[in-house]
Amino acid sequence: MTASPNNHAAERLETIEGVLDRLVFSSEASDFIVARLVVPGRREPVTVVGTLPRPRPGETLILKGQWEFDKRFGEQFRFRHAESRAPSTIRGIEKYLGSSLIKGIGPEMARRITATFGEKTLDLIENTPEKLLKVPGIGKVRAEMISQAFREQKSVREVMLFLQTHDVSPTYAFKIFKKYGQDAIRVVSGNPYCLATEIRGIGFKSADRIAGSLGIDMRSPLRAQAGLLHVLDEMQSEGHVYYPRPELLEKARELLGIDRHTLEESLQQLVNYRQVSIEEDRVYLWGILNIENSVAARLGNLLVSPRFLPEINMDAAIEWIQRRVGIALSPAQKQAVASALDYKILVITGGPGTGKTTLLRCLIEILEIKKLRVLLAAPTGRAAKRLAEATGREAKTIHRLLEYSAAERGFLRGPDRPLDAEFIIVDEVSMVDISLMNYLLGAVNLQSTLVLVGDADQLPSVGPGNVLGDLVDSGKIPLVRLDTVFRQAGESLIVQNAHRVNQGLLPVKDSEGLVSDFYLIEKEDPEETLRLIKQMVCHRMPERFGFDPVEDIQVLSPMHKGSVGTHNLNRELQALLNPDGRVVKGDRFRVGDRVMQTRNNYDKDVFNGDVGQVVSYDPEWEEVKISFEGREVSYHISELDEITLAYAVTVHKSQGSEYRAVIIPLSTQHYVLLRRNLLYTAMTRGKELVVVLGSPKALQMAVENRIVEKRYTALARKI
């Protein structure tokens, strides 16, 4: 196996061979290493620098490169080609096995194994693993697991070195091997573009570089098709259900440098291969057109289907519930109760403080006194928990309501086994994308009533579609808008200012010196804003309000980049709030970190936006455990690309969640995303305290920018 970057053939290279003693530095992102190599004939280990994937102490390395003298580090050997061999000495084998190469073998177990089998250890592990049973602490299952892991590691290494020769970092080789097994190199050589669509984390540009290195022509149909799929996938990740054909072809032409005629032919091939669908001039990734049509059809069927409810005197019911709860419902709330009993589908929308929760509690009590079965759900675990606390009834995530089964890899509830209830109430519907809405509607009995509650002025779902907005815009779905802010809620500056922003008005400041639930702090310099955020999270807010800096305070930033973007904020806050947590391999996480799941993982029953805490790390098994609402979930370190630090998150990722305290940094660095609905959404996430700090100009830009980014969806016209 050989790794060989290009363009050095003309240089005179020397060769050295030795045993890797220890790693001084190793970058998982680039595979650059600084290591100490024990070379026969030299009294001291040699410092070697270069690029080598997954080096292991104890293995023999044959390196080709040149000697150089570094002013700071002295003599070192910079290698450009590397070939590795399994260690042959007992000490080398022990070091090799004990370097977390294989799940289940740590330094102590490595000593036991090599003490038993000596120089024959590696051959035995690969070919006759049953002999490992002679080692104390190894049973039959563990022996087979060790042998299988060893064989996998050899194959992974081959894949990594293959990728490195084609000028791409092989950080994702483990996933490539997991996906394709022994066929990995054959598959990648035949169609490197499959990596972009089938391996999470490897994008089109990386796949395109590999393709160029393999000699695939830049005008080939394979590249054109891959580029078109990449553009469609990018547009779907931005929330579009489809993309117009002219815009798609233009984006692909700019990306690929391929003429329009070739792209048109390649698009038709993708239709023939059933990878995309075209309706009029709307181009969909395969399957999502059927989903959109299905949502429209299911809504239509539900609207016209009969239902069987006991007779309810509306005036008497409203009078009864007002006496029971001791409040007077607003006219819009009364209309919502009546509409829920009149229509098969009802959308209820309104901002903070307009009484959505009170309305739901009243509606549920009326339904229950009439012996009607009611199910409550929300898109995320936090939103479901909040709904349960507000109503005093059980509420589930939509995924759990529909009974997702990892064994079946799908939902158990659907058209053949619908939900058993007369009323289904779903909160935070602005978060529901087109696909999840399709699954939900498929599980609703045609005789049931569906009540959808949300704030149409908030950001749309992270996933494709604008379902709540489309339902409102269609004009076909019964709709009640709650627009009266109740007195008690209106006393909150959070509520007042959220509505002011939604109306295009700047938020008002707190009265000087008084304790408030909303603060507006002007800071022009992003670095000064960053300094103040760290001070507020770690000291001022915990000391003044008693908030736990990790559990209660959430920083919400408009975007990832910049000094007050989520990437930098997370690094800074991790260093302050969790400086001593045990470092997880890869250096991104520490035990004790607040983290967030970034995509749905049905097998683990963890979903996009779920927030947890790293509770343990086992380097021997390369396993991390994360607690989500008290439930511990195991991750192999290769799966941690699903996880991100969550001391600071984007506003989009905060949807459906509510936090005791929220800090919102605004900077002109974020001008691309400074929009009214984004600021409004961020402000409505705070329950007890909201702090907006940063540039007054950025705040004004956000408030004045009422442009809602258009999402291409045809649902409204199809309903």
FENQUI-V837082 format. One record per backbone hydrogen bond with DSSP energy under -1.0 kcal/mol. CO is the residue of the C=O (numbers start at 1). NH is the residue of the N-H. If there is no record, write none. Layout:
# FENQUI-V837082
((CO	NH) (CO	NH))
This chain:
# FENQUI-V837082
((3	82) (8	11) (14	65) (16	63) (18	61) (19	38) (20	58) (22	36) (25	34) (27	31) (31	52) (32	27) (33	50) (34	24) (34	25) (35	48) (36	21) (36	22) (37	46) (38	19) (39	42) (46	37) (47	77) (48	35) (49	79) (50	33) (56	59) (59	20) (60	85) (61	18) (62	83) (63	16) (64	80) (64	81) (65	14) (66	78) (68	76) (70	74) (74	70) (76	68) (77	49) (78	66) (81	64) (82	3) (83	62) (85	60) (89	93) (90	94) (91	95) (92	96) (93	97) (94	98) (96	99) (102	105) (106	110) (107	111) (108	112) (109	113) (110	114) (111	115) (112	116) (113	117) (114	118) (117	120) (118	121) (120	124) (121	125) (122	126) (123	127) (124	128) (128	131) (129	132) (130	133) (131	134) (132	135) (135	138) (139	143) (140	144) (141	145) (142	146) (143	147) (144	148) (145	149) (146	150) (147	151) (148	152) (149	153) (150	154) (151	155) (152	156) (153	157) (154	158) (155	159) (156	160) (157	161) (158	162) (159	163) (160	164) (161	165) (163	166) (163	168) (164	167) (170	173) (172	176) (173	177) (174	178) (175	179) (176	180) (177	181) (180	183) (181	184) (183	187) (184	188) (185	189) (186	190) (187	191) (191	194) (192	195) (194	198) (195	199) (199	202) (203	207) (204	208) (205	209) (206	210) (207	211) (208	212) (209	213) (210	214) (211	216) (217	220) (220	224) (221	225) (222	226) (223	227) (224	228) (225	229) (226	230) (227	231) (228	232) (229	233) (230	234) (231	235) (232	236) (233	237) (234	238) (235	240) (236	239) (239	465) (243	283) (244	248) (245	249) (246	250) (247	251) (248	252) (249	253) (250	254) (251	255) (252	256) (253	257) (259	263) (260	264) (261	265) (262	266) (263	267) (264	268) (265	269) (266	270) (267	271) (268	272) (269	273) (270	275) (270	276) (271	274) (275	286) (277	284) (279	282) (281	245) (282	279) (283	243) (284	277) (285	288) (287	291) (288	292) (289	293) (290	294) (291	295) (292	296) (293	297) (294	298) (295	299) (296	300) (297	301) (298	302) (299	303) (300	304) (313	317) (314	318) (315	319) (316	320) (317	321) (318	322) (319	323) (320	324) (321	325) (322	326) (322	327) (330	334) (331	335) (332	336) (333	337) (334	338) (335	339) (336	340) (337	341) (339	343) (344	450) (346	452) (347	480) (348	454) (349	482) (351	354) (353	486) (355	359) (356	360) (357	361) (358	362) (359	363) (360	364) (361	365) (362	366) (363	367) (364	368) (365	369) (367	372) (368	371) (373	422) (373	423) (375	425) (376	396) (377	427) (378	398) (380	384) (381	385) (382	386) (383	387) (384	388) (385	389) (386	390) (387	391) (388	392) (396	378) (397	401) (398	402) (399	404) (402	413) (403	412) (405	409) (405	410) (410	405) (414	417) (419	421) (422	449) (423	375) (424	451) (425	377) (426	453) (428	431) (429	432) (433	437) (434	438) (435	439) (436	440) (437	441) (438	442) (440	443) (441	444) (443	419) (445	448) (449	424) (450	346) (451	426) (452	348) (453	429) (454	350) (455	458) (464	434) (466	470) (467	471) (468	472) (469	473) (470	474) (478	347) (480	349) (486	490) (489	492) (492	496) (493	497) (494	498) (495	499) (496	500) (497	501) (498	502) (499	503) (500	505) (501	504) (511	514) (517	690) (519	692) (521	694) (525	529) (526	530) (527	531) (528	532) (529	533) (530	534) (531	535) (532	536) (533	537) (534	538) (535	539) (535	540) (536	541) (539	543) (540	544) (541	545) (542	546) (548	552) (548	553) (552	661) (554	663) (555	649) (557	651) (559	566) (560	567) (562	565) (565	569) (566	570) (567	571) (568	572) (569	573) (570	574) (571	575) (572	576) (573	577) (574	578) (582	591) (584	587) (589	584) (590	593) (593	614) (594	646) (595	612) (596	644) (597	609) (601	606) (606	601) (607	610) (610	597) (612	595) (613	627) (614	592) (616	625) (618	622) (618	623) (620	104) (622	637) (623	618) (624	635) (625	615) (625	616) (626	633) (627	613) (628	631) (631	628) (633	626) (635	624) (636	639) (637	640) (639	642) (640	643) (642	598) (644	596) (647	555) (649	557) (652	655) (654	657) (659	687) (660	688) (660	689) (661	554) (662	691) (663	556) (664	693) (666	695) (667	670) (668	671) (670	673) (673	675) (675	679) (676	680) (677	681) (678	682) (679	683) (680	684) (682	685) (683	686) (685	659) (689	662) (690	519) (691	664) (692	521) (693	666) (694	523) (695	699) (696	700) (697	701) (698	702) (699	703) (700	704) (701	705) (704	706) (705	676) (712	241) (712	242) (714	718) (715	719))
